[in-house]
Amino acid sequence: MRRFERQADGSVVAEIEDAEVTLLTTLTHQAAAVVGDADLDDPAVQRILPDAYPDDAEASAEFRRFTQADLAGRKLANAARILDCLERVDSGSLTLGHEDVTAWLRGLTDIRLILATRLGIETDDDLGASADPMMRDVYDWLGFVQNSLVEAIDA
């Protein structure tokens, strides 16, 4: 994927390869499955749907009861929008409008947090506990995509 570039109409465009579309599609489906399952014993779910009151289980449960469905619904909507954009890739060109960008930034954050949890990455400098360098490369590439998108909208 090449860096996103801002267009005169406010959209952003990047060249993307078929393999990258496939990878992003797979990762987005997997992230949506994690959110949809909402298994609170899953550390990845705990990271993307954190406790509001970590020191008060009762207050956290009450807060979660009122907010989890809405938050999970928004995360699933972001994933759906990413998938829609990926389906519209035309001749290797990915175009995102303003609302798409917001969904992409939020969705990429969720994907990266889930992947970081699976890799054992706790901080920016942490290489993770995973012995799988390819997945670390995917994590880093997602960071590049996200950073490129931020830079394009800030231009």
DOVEX-295776 format. One record per atom (N, C-alpha, C, O): residue in one letter; x, y, z. Coordinates in steps of 0.001 Angstrom, whole numbers, padded with zeros to 6 digits, always signed. Layout:
BEGIN
aXYZ
...
END
This chain:
BEGIN
m+000853-001170+000000
m+000000+000000+000000
m+000897+001230+000000
m+001891+001315+000721
r+000511+002150-000817
r+001207+003437-000802
r+000485+004361+000154
r-000668+004119+000510
r+001144+005396+000562
r+000563+006357+001500
r-000737+006936+000955
r-000911+007110-000251
f-001638+007226+001879
f-002864+007927+001502
f-002513+009347+001082
f-001612+009970+001644
e-003230+009843+000096
e-003050+011221-000331
e-004407+011901-000334
e-005397+011353-000818
r-004431+013111+000219
r-005669+013898+000285
r-006001+014449-001098
r-005123+014914-001825
q-007267+014388-001442
q-007744+014884-002721
q-008420+016241-002527
q-008740+016630-001403
a-008632+016947-003619
a-009247+018281-003560
a-010636+018246-002937
a-011054+019216-002304
d-011362+017132-003111
d-012717+017032-002569
d-012746+016601-001100
d-013822+016427-000527
g-011566+016429-000488
g-011492+016042+000919
g-011354+014545+001138
g-011054+014109+002249
s-011566+013760+000106
s-011374+012315+000240
s-009877+012009+000284
s-009049+012872-000009
v-009543+010783+000651
v-008156+010325+000623
v-008095+009069-000231
v-009025+008262-000252
v-006976+008921-000937
v-006823+007802-001863
v-005461+007156-001645
v-004467+007841-001404
a-005430+005830-001734
a-004171+005088-001664
a-004226+003948-002673
a-005285+003381-002941
e-003068+003629-003222
e-002968+002442-004057
e-002841+001247-003121
e-002115+001295-002128
i-003554+000177-003450
i-003564-001002-002593
i-003525-002254-003459
i-004186-002325-004495
e-002760-003222-003035
e-002635-004476-003768
e-003730-005448-003333
e-004279-005340-002237
d-004031-006391-004210
d-005069-007383-003913
d-004772-008156-002625
d-005678-008428-001838
a-003509-008504-002414
a-003144-009245-001203
a-003409-008409+000046
a-003787-008950+001085
e-003215-007097-000048
e-003480-006214+001086
e-004977-006101+001346
e-005412-006047+002496
v-005761-006065+000272
v-007219-006056+000432
v-007659-007332+001137
v-008482-007294+002051
t-007111-008449+000709
t-007459-009740+001323
t-007058-009769+002791
t-007832-010219+003636
l-005866-009298+003099
l-005400-009278+004492
l-006280-008383+005357
l-006709-008797+006434
l-006553-007172+004904
l-007408-006258+005666
l-008815-006812+005827
l-009429-006649+006881
t-009324-007458+004803
t-010658-008068+004886
t-010671-009154+005947
t-011582-009203+006774
t-009670-010023+005932
t-009588-011113+006904
t-009459-010571+008324
t-010167-011017+009227
l-008561-009615+008522
l-008360-009047+009859
l-009609-008332+010365
l-009929-008395+011552
t-010305-007659+009471
t-011530-006950+009873
t-012617-007938+010261
t-013321-007724+011247
h-012766-009016+009501
h-013743-010056+009866
h-013389-010670+011220
h-014270-010904+012048
q-012109-010929+011443
q-011687-011514+012711
q-011951-010566+013883
q-012406-010995+014943
a-011664-009285+013688
a-011921-008305+014750
a-013416-008218+015047
a-013821-008145+016207
a-014225-008226+014000
a-015680-008179+014191
a-016158-009413+014957
a-017071-009318+015778
a-015553-010552+014697
a-015929-011770+015418
a-015579-011652+016900
a-016350-012086+017756
v-014426-011070+017204
v-014029-010879+018602
v-015023-009958+019297
v-015465-010240+020410
v-015371-008860+018638
v-016332-007912+019217
v-017701-008565+019359
v-018361-008425+020389
g-018122-009279+018319
g-019439-009913+018332
g-019576-010969+019417
g-020635-011104+020031
d-018491-011724+019655
d-018525-012755+020697
d-018533-012141+022086
d-019170-012661+023002
a-017819-011026+022236
a-017741-010288+023503
a-017501-011205+024702
a-018134-011056+025747
d-016583-012151+024537
d-016203-013046+025622
d-015339-012266+026610
d-014171-011992+026334
l-015904-011914+027745
l-015197-011060+028705
l-013990-011733+029334
l-013208-011078+030024
d-013825-013037+029106
d-012621-013721+029573
d-011480-013587+028563
d-010341-013939+028868
d-011777-013084+027370
d-010776-012910+026319
d-010019-011606+026581
d-010634-010540+026625
p-008697-011670+026756
p-007922-010446+027006
p-008080-009401+025897
p-008009-008203+026173
a-008291-009824+024665
a-008485-008866+023569
a-009788-008104+023753
a-009841-006901+023497
v-010831-008781+024189
v-012112-008111+024451
v-011940-007144+025614
v-012460-006029+025580
q-011221-007563+026632
q-010977-006686+027772
q-010213-005434+027351
q-010369-004374+027956
r-009388-005560+026312
r-008600-004413+025854
r-009423-003450+025004
r-009215-002239+025069
i-010357-003973+024206
i-011146-003068+023350
i-012480-002677+023969
i-013110-001711+023538
l-012909-003422+024971
l-014112-003082+025738
l-013729-003087+027221
l-014212-003926+027981
p-012863-002155+027637
p-012304-002205+028991
p-013330-001875+030077
p-014376-001274+029832
d-012973-002301+031281
d-013779-001969+032450
d-013699-000476+032724
d-012621+000115+032669
a-014829+000127+033016
a-014849+001545+033366
a-014309+001757+034776
a-013706+002788+035075
y-014531+000776+035628
y-014108+000868+037025
y-013363-000412+037394
y-013945-001300+038018
p-012087-000525+037019
p-011354-001775+037228
p-011251-002223+038684
p-011060-003408+038955
d-011375-001294+039612
d-011271-001651+041025
d-012623-001890+041683
d-012699-002140+042886
d-013687-001813+040895
d-015037-001989+041434
d-015846-002854+040467
d-016449-002350+039520
a-015848-004150+040720
a-016498-005104+039822
a-017989-004823+039665
a-018531-004958+038568
e-018643-004442+040730
e-020078-004184+040671
e-020385-002956+039808
e-021279-002992+038962
a-019640-001879+040029
a-019841-000666+039224
a-019484-000916+037759
a-020162-000414+036863
s-018424-001689+037511
s-018046-002027+036132
s-019127-002830+035441
s-019453-002580+034280
a-019683-003796+036154
a-020746-004617+035578
a-021965-003767+035240
a-022583-003949+034192
e-022302-002856+036115
e-023452-001972+035887
e-023194-001053+034681
e-024066-000881+033830
f-022014-000477+034619
f-021657+000390+033500
f-021682-000394+032190
f-022220+000071+031184
r-021096-001582+032217
r-021048-002431+031026
r-022459-002797+030567
r-022730-002852+029368
r-023344-003043+031509
r-024727-003411+031171
r-025399-002324+030338
r-026196-002624+029449
f-025084-001078+030621
f-025720+000039+029918
f-024968+000490+028665
f-025548+001156+027806
t-023695+000139+028551
t-022897+000688+027440
t-022328-000325+026454
t-022045+000033+025310
q-022153-001575+026863
q-021440-002538+026032
q-022101-002769+024677
q-021414-002800+023656
a-023393-002928+024652
a-024068-003202+023376
a-023893-002053+022399
a-023661-002277+021211
d-024000-000833+022886
d-023836+000335+022018
d-022400+000442+021505
d-022179+000670+020315
l-021435+000279+022393
l-020035+000362+022006
l-019683-000748+021015
l-019030-000498+020002
a-020112-001956+021308
a-019849-003073+020395
a-020527-002826+019049
a-019958-003134+018001
g-021729-002277+019073
g-022437-001970+017827
g-021689-000964+016975
g-021630-001099+015753
r-021113+000053+017621
r-020325+001041+016871
r-019058+000419+016294
r-018652+000747+015179
k-018440-000471+017046
k-017237-001140+016546
k-017583-002047+015363
k-016822-002126+014399
l-018712-002722+015433
l-019145-003566+014319
l-019520-002727+013103
l-019281-003142+011969
a-020102-001553+013325
a-020431-000650+012215
a-019155-000143+011542
a-019109-000022+010318
n-018126+000153+012326
n-016844+000565+011749
n-016260-000558+010893
n-015768-000318+009791
a-016320-001776+011408
a-015809-002925+010645
a-016590-003091+009347
a-016001-003348+008297
a-017899-002948+009412
a-018724-003089+008205
a-018361-002017+007173
a-018331-002284+005971
r-018091-000825+007647
r-017728+000263+006718
r-016372-000011+006074
r-016196+000242+004882
i-015419-000521+006839
i-014116-000889+006274
i-014307-001947+005191
i-013743-001839+004102
l-015100-002964+005495
l-015341-004031+004520
l-016008-003492+003264
l-015681-003909+002153
d-016939-002570+003440
d-017602-001954+002293
d-016594-001206+001417
d-016625-001321+000192
c-015719-000457+002037
c-014694+000283+001287
c-013764-000677+000548
c-013389-000429-000598
l-013397-001767+001205
l-012512-002739+000566
l-013188-003402-000631
l-012530-003724-001621
e-014497-003605-000540
e-015236-004180-001668
e-015301-003218-002845
e-015466-003646-003987
r-015174-001916-002575
r-015252-000902-003634
r-013899-000551-004237
r-013814+000347-005075
v-012831-001248-003823
v-011517-000971-004401
v-011621-001169-005907
v-012099-002197-006387
d-011162-000157-006639
d-011283-000165-008093
d-009904-000014-008727
d-009238+001005-008547
s-009489-001018-009459
s-008189-000995-010149
s-007043-000654-009201
s-006141+000110-009547
g-007091-001228-008008
g-006023-001016-007040
g-006069+000319-006323
g-005097+000708-005676
s-007193+001029-006429
s-007327+002338-005798
s-008378+002283-004689
s-009532+001924-004924
l-007958+002643-003492
l-008841+002693-002323
l-009159+004146-002033
l-008261+004935-001739
t-010428+004504-002113
t-010858+005880-001863
t-011737+005904-000622
t-012689+005132-000500
l-011397+006813+000306
l-012161+006964+001541
l-012705+008376+001642
l-011964+009351+001513
g-014011+008479+001876
g-014627+009768+002167
g-014446+010096+003635
g-013880+009303+004388
h-014931+011274+004049
h-014746+011744+005423
h-015259+010730+006454
h-014538+010395+007394
e-016482+010243+006292
e-017038+009299+007275
e-016319+007959+007228
e-016219+007267+008241
d-015820+007595+006054
d-015045+006361+005944
d-013769+006466+006767
d-013378+005516+007444
v-013121+007632+006704
v-011854+007834+007416
v-012040+007611+008909
v-011227+006936+009540
t-013079+008160+009471
t-013336+007994+010901
t-013516+006519+011245
t-012946+006035+012223
a-014296+005811+010455
a-014506+004375+010693
a-013196+003610+010556
a-012914+002709+011346
w-012397+003966+009557
w-011115+003297+009355
w-010179+003531+010528
w-009550+002588+011008
l-010075+004757+010996
l-009177+005025+012112
l-009593+004243+013359
l-008755+003657+014044
r-010867+004243+013635
r-011360+003507+014810
r-011229+002008+014622
r-010830+001293+015541
g-011566+001533+013430
g-011487+000103+013151
g-010054-000411+013157
g-009785-001489+013689
l-009127+000352+012569
l-007726-000053+012590
l-007191-000087+014014
l-006382-000950+014355
t-007641+000851+014851
t-007237+000829+016255
t-007693-000464+016917
t-006920-001101+017632
d-008938-000853+016687
d-009442-002103+017268
d-008651-003311+016771
d-008283-004184+017557
i-008393-003356+015480
i-007643-004483+014911
i-006250-004542+015528
i-005780-005614+015909
r-005595-003396+015625
r-004246-003362+016192
r-004245-003738+017674
r-003336-004429+018133
l-005251-003293+018424
l-005314-003661+019844
l-005524-005166+020016
l-004905-005787+020880
i-006386-005740+019204
i-006607-007191+019274
i-005329-007930+018919
i-004921-008855+019622
l-004697-007520+017826
l-003459-008175+017400
l-002359-007991+018443
l-001617-008930+018732
a-002248-006795+019006
a-001239-006554+020048
a-001460-007477+021242
a-000504-008007+021810
t-002708-007664+021615
t-003013-008558+022730
t-002594-009984+022402
t-001992-010665+023232
r-002909-010431+021196
r-002547-011791+020777
r-001029-011977+020701
r-000519-013070+020949
l-000303-010889+020353
l+001155-010964+020230
l+001872-010700+021550
l+003082-010905+021652
g+001131-010245+022560
g+001744-009933+023847
g+002434-008583+023866
g+003357-008370+024653
i+001996-007665+023005
i+002572-006320+022952
i+001827-005438+023949
i+000610-005276+023868
e+002579-004871+024890
e+001978-004019+025909
e+002299-002543+025702
e+001479-001684+026027
t+003487-002233+025164
t+003910-000851+024945
t+004431-000699+023520
t+004627-001689+022816
d+004654+000546+023097
d+005162+000808+021750
d+006517+000158+021501
d+006798-000283+020386
d+007348+000095+022516
d+008693-000462+022368
d+008742-001976+022553
d+009776-002599+022311
d+007650-002557+022973
d+007567-003985+023247
d+007517-004761+021933
d+006716-004446+021053
l+008359-005761+021804
l+008350-006603+020603
l+007297-007695+020688
l+006991-008342+019686
g+006748-007903+021855
g+005722-008919+022018
g+006317-010264+022366
g+007496-010523+022125
a+005495-011105+022928
a+005935-012432+023352
a+005836-013451+022220
a+006384-014548+022327
s+005146-013101+021143
s+004943-014035+020043
s+006251-014289+019309
s+007056-013382+019100
a+006439-015532+018930
a+007623-015889+018147
a+007344-015759+016653
a+008165-016176+015836
d+006207-015191+016286
d+005807-015095+014886
d+006157-013725+014319
d+005375-012784+014457
p+007329-013597+013678
p+007737-012292+013159
p+006825-011789+012040
p+006726-010581+011826
m+006165-012692+011329
m+005266-012256+010261
m+004078-011490+010838
m+003663-010479+010271
m+003531-011956+011949
m+002402-011256+012558
m+002845-009916+013143
m+002072-008958+013148
r+004074-009842+013633
r+004593-008557+014102
r+004717-007588+012920
r+004444-006395+013049
d+005135-008128+011758
d+005208-007296+010551
d+003823-006791+010155
d+003677-005642+009739
v+002814-007637+010281
v+001439-007227+009981
v+001016-006118+010937
v+000426-005124+010515
y+001312-006284+012211
y+000996-005268+013218
y+001659-003935+012859
y+001023-002883+012912
d+002936-003989+012495
d+003663-002768+012125
d+003085-002160+010847
d+002967-000938+010749
w+002724-002986+009875
w+002143-002498+008628
w+000814-001794+008888
w+000532-000758+008285
l+000003-002346+009775
l-001256-001694+010138
l-000992-000327+010755
l-001752+000616+010535
g+000083-000221+011528
g+000469+001068+012087
g+000845+002050+010991
g+000509+003231+011071
f+001538+001570+009971
f+001874+002416+008820
f+000609+002908+008124
f+000492+004091+007807
v-000333+002002+007888
v-001583+002369+007209
v-002310+003432+008025
v-002759+004440+007481
q-002424+003205+009322
q-003121+004137+010195
q-002408+005497+010228
q-003054+006541+010133
n-001111+005482+010359
n-000337+006726+010387
n-000457+007487+009061
n-000582+008712+009051
s-000419+006765+007964
s-000554+007371+006654
s-001904+008069+006515
s-002002+009156+005945
l-002924+007437+007038
l-004263+008004+006997
l-004348+009283+007844
l-004935+010279+007420
v-003762+009243+009026
v-003752+010430+009889
v-002999+011574+009207
v-003467+012713+009206
e-001857+011277+008639
e-001072+012318+007969
e-001828+012913+006788
e-001754+014118+006546
a-002552+012080+006055
a-003290+012563+004884
a-004416+013512+005291
a-004650+014513+004614
i-005110+013214+006376
i-006210+014101+006773
i-005710+015357+007470
i-006421+016360+007534
d-004479+015305+007994
d-003891+016482+008620
d-003217+017409+007619
d-002844+018535+007951
a-003066+016922+006388
a-002360+017731+005360
a-003187+018907+004905
a-002745+019679+004055
END
